[in-house]
Amino acid sequence: MPSVLLTDSISVELGAQEPWPNDVKLFQQFEVEQILLPDNANCLAVQAFLKMCQLNYALEMRGNAEHMSPSGKCLL
């Protein structure tokens, strides 16, 4: 069994200077109606990484990019 834990190596790799906020939200398109397979794979990868790092987040489903943007505008 390795002597270095995954969480220890991730924290060293990331080198975070500030603590992880408690109000982090991960926005994702609706799974059935709108999300494409590559986008769904990317969202699952991010969720898996956050869980491996034991970082808390809230998943929010949104319909369009305009609803995910902090300014309410799509940049595309």
N, CA, C and O atoms as a DFTB+ gen file, in Angstrom:
304 C
 N C O
     1  1       0.849      -1.184       0.000
     2  2       0.000       0.000       0.000
     3  2       0.888       1.238       0.000
     4  3       1.858       1.301       0.756
     5  1       0.566       2.235      -0.848
     6  2       1.422       3.425      -0.915
     7  2       1.377       4.217       0.385
     8  3       0.365       4.247       1.085
     9  1       2.490       4.848       0.682
    10  2       2.565       5.629       1.918
    11  2       1.996       7.038       1.751
    12  3       1.716       7.712       2.741
    13  1       1.823       7.488       0.499
    14  2       1.279       8.818       0.233
    15  2      -0.180       8.669      -0.186
    16  3      -0.495       7.915      -1.106
    17  1      -1.050       9.377       0.482
    18  2      -2.464       9.334       0.141
    19  2      -2.738      10.187      -1.086
    20  3      -2.027      11.154      -1.358
    21  1      -3.788       9.812      -1.828
    22  2      -4.164      10.551      -3.027
    23  2      -4.522      11.995      -2.686
    24  3      -4.140      12.917      -3.407
    25  1      -5.252      12.193      -1.594
    26  2      -5.642      13.551      -1.226
    27  2      -4.429      14.414      -0.896
    28  3      -4.428      15.611      -1.184
    29  1      -3.390      13.819      -0.292
    30  2      -2.181      14.580       0.001
    31  2      -1.474      15.000      -1.279
    32  3      -1.022      16.138      -1.403
    33  1      -1.380      14.082      -2.223
    34  2      -0.687      14.420      -3.467
    35  2      -1.472      15.423      -4.290
    36  3      -0.880      16.264      -4.967
    37  1      -2.806      15.348      -4.244
    38  2      -3.616      16.318      -4.986
    39  2      -3.461      17.703      -4.383
    40  3      -3.336      18.684      -5.115
    41  1      -3.467      17.798      -3.052
    42  2      -3.329      19.112      -2.426
    43  2      -1.964      19.718      -2.728
    44  3      -1.853      20.934      -2.882
    45  1      -0.929      18.894      -2.815
    46  2       0.399      19.394      -3.178
    47  2       0.406      19.844      -4.631
    48  3       0.973      20.886      -4.958
    49  1      -0.228      19.056      -5.511
    50  2      -0.277      19.405      -6.928
    51  2      -1.023      20.709      -7.155
    52  3      -0.578      21.560      -7.926
    53  1      -2.159      20.865      -6.483
    54  2      -2.968      22.066      -6.680
    55  2      -2.343      23.282      -6.019
    56  3      -2.456      24.394      -6.535
    57  1      -1.691      23.086      -4.893
    58  2      -1.035      24.183      -4.203
    59  2      -1.987      25.289      -3.799
    60  3      -1.661      26.467      -3.946
    61  1      -3.142      24.940      -3.301
    62  2      -4.154      25.929      -2.961
    63  2      -3.673      26.829      -1.838
    64  3      -3.161      26.357      -0.824
    65  1      -3.843      28.120      -2.029
    66  2      -3.475      29.092      -1.015
    67  2      -4.661      29.457      -0.129
    68  3      -4.485      29.952       0.984
    69  1      -5.882      29.207      -0.634
    70  2      -7.090      29.556       0.101
    71  2      -7.924      28.304       0.326
    72  3      -7.841      27.358      -0.458
    73  1      -8.725      28.284       1.383
    74  2      -9.584      27.116       1.612
    75  2     -10.703      27.035       0.572
    76  3     -11.100      28.048      -0.004
    77  1     -11.204      25.828       0.341
    78  2     -12.292      25.606      -0.608
    79  2     -13.562      26.241      -0.048
    80  3     -13.921      25.965       1.097
    81  1     -14.259      27.089      -0.825
    82  2     -15.480      27.730      -0.315
    83  2     -16.603      26.711      -0.099
    84  3     -16.616      25.649      -0.721
    85  1     -17.525      27.041       0.770
    86  2     -18.638      26.142       1.078
    87  2     -19.791      26.258       0.093
    88  3     -20.662      25.388       0.066
    89  1     -19.817      27.309      -0.716
    90  2     -20.962      27.554      -1.595
    91  2     -20.649      27.320      -3.079
    92  3     -21.183      28.023      -3.937
    93  1     -19.805      26.356      -3.385
    94  2     -19.430      26.072      -4.771
    95  2     -20.597      25.393      -5.483
    96  3     -21.201      24.456      -4.960
    97  1     -20.907      25.885      -6.694
    98  2     -21.980      25.296      -7.498
    99  2     -21.410      24.846      -8.833
   100  3     -20.667      25.582      -9.483
   101  1     -21.761      23.641      -9.231
   102  2     -21.379      23.103     -10.526
   103  2     -22.623      23.116     -11.399
   104  3     -23.596      22.418     -11.113
   105  1     -22.592      23.910     -12.465
   106  2     -23.739      24.024     -13.352
   107  2     -23.631      23.006     -14.471
   108  3     -22.560      22.800     -15.041
   109  1     -24.753      22.373     -14.778
   110  2     -24.799      21.355     -15.816
   111  2     -26.124      21.485     -16.555
   112  3     -27.138      21.859     -15.966
   113  1     -26.110      21.175     -17.839
   114  2     -27.348      21.167     -18.608
   115  2     -28.208      19.990     -18.171
   116  3     -27.715      19.029     -17.580
   117  1     -29.494      20.079     -18.470
   118  2     -30.400      18.983     -18.149
   119  2     -29.926      17.719     -18.851
   120  3     -29.634      17.741     -20.047
   121  1     -29.849      16.621     -18.115
   122  2     -29.236      15.402     -18.637
   123  2     -30.021      14.767     -19.774
   124  3     -29.422      14.315     -20.749
   125  1     -31.317      14.721     -19.678
   126  2     -32.095      13.981     -20.669
   127  2     -32.353      14.802     -21.922
   128  3     -32.189      14.301     -23.034
   129  1     -32.752      16.051     -21.758
   130  2     -33.211      16.826     -22.903
   131  2     -32.097      17.517     -23.683
   132  3     -32.179      17.614     -24.907
   133  1     -31.050      18.005     -22.997
   134  2     -30.162      18.943     -23.667
   135  2     -28.693      18.559     -23.718
   136  3     -27.996      18.976     -24.643
   137  1     -28.205      17.803     -22.790
   138  2     -26.762      17.610     -22.707
   139  2     -26.275      16.622     -23.774
   140  3     -26.911      15.602     -24.039
   141  1     -25.147      16.951     -24.367
   142  2     -24.521      16.071     -25.343
   143  2     -23.585      15.108     -24.632
   144  3     -23.132      15.385     -23.521
   145  1     -23.297      13.988     -25.260
   146  2     -22.478      12.952     -24.631
   147  2     -21.099      13.472     -24.196
   148  3     -20.681      13.175     -23.076
   149  1     -20.370      14.237     -25.031
   150  2     -19.059      14.742     -24.565
   151  2     -19.193      15.712     -23.388
   152  3     -18.354      15.714     -22.487
   153  1     -20.236      16.529     -23.395
   154  2     -20.446      17.455     -22.281
   155  2     -20.785      16.697     -21.001
   156  3     -20.326      17.062     -19.918
   157  1     -21.581      15.653     -21.125
   158  2     -21.922      14.840     -19.966
   159  2     -20.675      14.159     -19.402
   160  3     -20.502      14.081     -18.185
   161  1     -19.814      13.669     -20.284
   162  2     -18.563      13.027     -19.843
   163  2     -17.684      14.028     -19.103
   164  3     -17.083      13.683     -18.086
   165  1     -17.598      15.258     -19.593
   166  2     -16.804      16.290     -18.922
   167  2     -17.364      16.611     -17.538
   168  3     -16.609      16.761     -16.576
   169  1     -18.680      16.716     -17.442
   170  2     -19.303      16.998     -16.144
   171  2     -19.049      15.869     -15.156
   172  3     -18.769      16.116     -13.983
   173  1     -19.146      14.628     -15.630
   174  2     -18.884      13.492     -14.750
   175  2     -17.429      13.452     -14.305
   176  3     -17.137      13.077     -13.169
   177  1     -16.517      13.836     -15.193
   178  2     -15.096      13.860     -14.835
   179  2     -14.829      14.898     -13.744
   180  3     -14.077      14.636     -12.805
   181  1     -15.437      16.061     -13.869
   182  2     -15.260      17.112     -12.860
   183  2     -15.843      16.660     -11.529
   184  3     -15.232      16.859     -10.480
   185  1     -17.028      16.051     -11.572
   186  2     -17.644      15.568     -10.338
   187  2     -16.783      14.490      -9.668
   188  3     -16.629      14.482      -8.447
   189  1     -16.232      13.595     -10.466
   190  2     -15.370      12.541      -9.919
   191  2     -14.127      13.138      -9.275
   192  3     -13.720      12.704      -8.198
   193  1     -13.519      14.131      -9.924
   194  2     -12.336      14.781      -9.368
   195  2     -12.657      15.466      -8.039
   196  3     -11.899      15.346      -7.076
   197  1     -13.781      16.186      -7.990
   198  2     -14.155      16.875      -6.756
   199  2     -14.428      15.883      -5.631
   200  3     -14.088      16.143      -4.477
   201  1     -15.040      14.749      -5.963
   202  2     -15.290      13.728      -4.940
   203  2     -13.992      13.093      -4.467
   204  3     -13.835      12.833      -3.273
   205  1     -13.050      12.835      -5.384
   206  2     -11.757      12.272      -4.987
   207  2     -11.022      13.213      -4.045
   208  3     -10.343      12.769      -3.119
   209  1     -11.156      14.506      -4.281
   210  2     -10.499      15.508      -3.435
   211  2     -11.302      15.808      -2.170
   212  3     -10.867      16.590      -1.324
   213  1     -12.465      15.188      -2.046
   214  2     -13.370      15.412      -0.917
   215  2     -13.738      16.883      -0.766
   216  3     -13.758      17.426       0.339
   217  1     -14.031      17.520      -1.909
   218  2     -14.453      18.916      -1.928
   219  2     -15.964      18.981      -2.113
   220  3     -16.513      18.327      -3.000
   221  1     -16.623      19.755      -1.291
   222  2     -18.076      19.874      -1.352
   223  2     -18.493      20.808      -2.478
   224  3     -17.841      21.816      -2.751
   225  1     -19.592      20.447      -3.121
   226  2     -20.169      21.261      -4.187
   227  2     -21.641      20.921      -4.301
   228  3     -22.092      19.888      -3.808
   229  1     -22.385      21.798      -4.954
   230  2     -23.797      21.556      -5.227
   231  2     -23.977      21.520      -6.739
   232  3     -23.479      22.394      -7.449
   233  1     -24.686      20.517      -7.227
   234  2     -24.942      20.380      -8.653
   235  2     -26.267      21.051      -8.972
   236  3     -27.291      20.732      -8.368
   237  1     -26.250      21.979      -9.918
   238  2     -27.461      22.677     -10.328
   239  2     -27.676      22.460     -11.817
   240  3     -26.786      22.708     -12.632
   241  1     -28.862      21.998     -12.155
   242  2     -29.217      21.795     -13.555
   243  2     -29.758      23.101     -14.126
   244  3     -30.616      23.745     -13.523
   245  1     -29.256      23.480     -15.277
   246  2     -29.694      24.700     -15.948
   247  2     -29.987      24.389     -17.407
   248  3     -29.422      23.454     -17.975
   249  1     -30.864      25.168     -18.008
   250  2     -31.287      24.910     -19.374
   251  2     -30.335      25.417     -20.436
   252  3     -30.039      24.693     -21.387
   253  1     -29.853      26.624     -20.305
   254  2     -29.054      27.248     -21.355
   255  2     -27.811      27.904     -20.776
   256  3     -27.702      28.101     -19.565
   257  1     -26.877      28.237     -21.657
   258  2     -25.650      28.903     -21.222
   259  2     -25.947      30.244     -20.554
   260  3     -25.233      30.652     -19.638
   261  1     -26.990      30.929     -21.004
   262  2     -27.340      32.225     -20.411
   263  2     -27.724      32.073     -18.942
   264  3     -27.502      32.976     -18.135
   265  1     -28.309      30.910     -18.603
   266  2     -28.727      30.668     -17.222
   267  2     -27.572      30.183     -16.350
   268  3     -27.690      30.140     -15.126
   269  1     -26.451      29.818     -16.984
   270  2     -25.285      29.349     -16.233
   271  2     -24.283      30.470     -15.995
   272  3     -23.471      30.387     -15.074
   273  1     -24.330      31.511     -16.810
   274  2     -23.383      32.604     -16.729
   275  2     -23.683      33.516     -15.552
   276  3     -24.848      33.838     -15.319
   277  1     -22.671      33.947     -14.800
   278  2     -22.912      34.872     -13.692
   279  2     -23.514      36.199     -14.155
   280  3     -24.287      36.822     -13.427
   281  1     -23.157      36.631     -15.372
   282  2     -23.688      37.898     -15.879
   283  2     -25.002      37.730     -16.617
   284  3     -25.662      38.717     -16.940
   285  1     -25.395      36.481     -16.889
   286  2     -26.634      36.243     -17.614
   287  2     -26.476      36.359     -19.118
   288  3     -27.473      36.341     -19.840
   289  1     -25.248      36.478     -19.611
   290  2     -25.001      36.626     -21.041
   291  2     -24.147      35.453     -21.534
   292  3     -23.248      34.983     -20.836
   293  1     -24.444      35.003     -22.731
   294  2     -23.657      33.945     -23.348
   295  2     -22.478      34.583     -24.057
   296  3     -22.661      35.555     -24.790
   297  1     -21.275      34.064     -23.861
   298  2     -20.068      34.643     -24.452
   299  2     -19.722      34.049     -25.798
   300  3     -18.742      34.472     -26.411
   301  1     -20.483      33.089     -26.282
   302  2     -20.165      32.461     -27.564
   303  2     -20.536      33.328     -28.726
   304  3     -20.331      32.940     -29.876
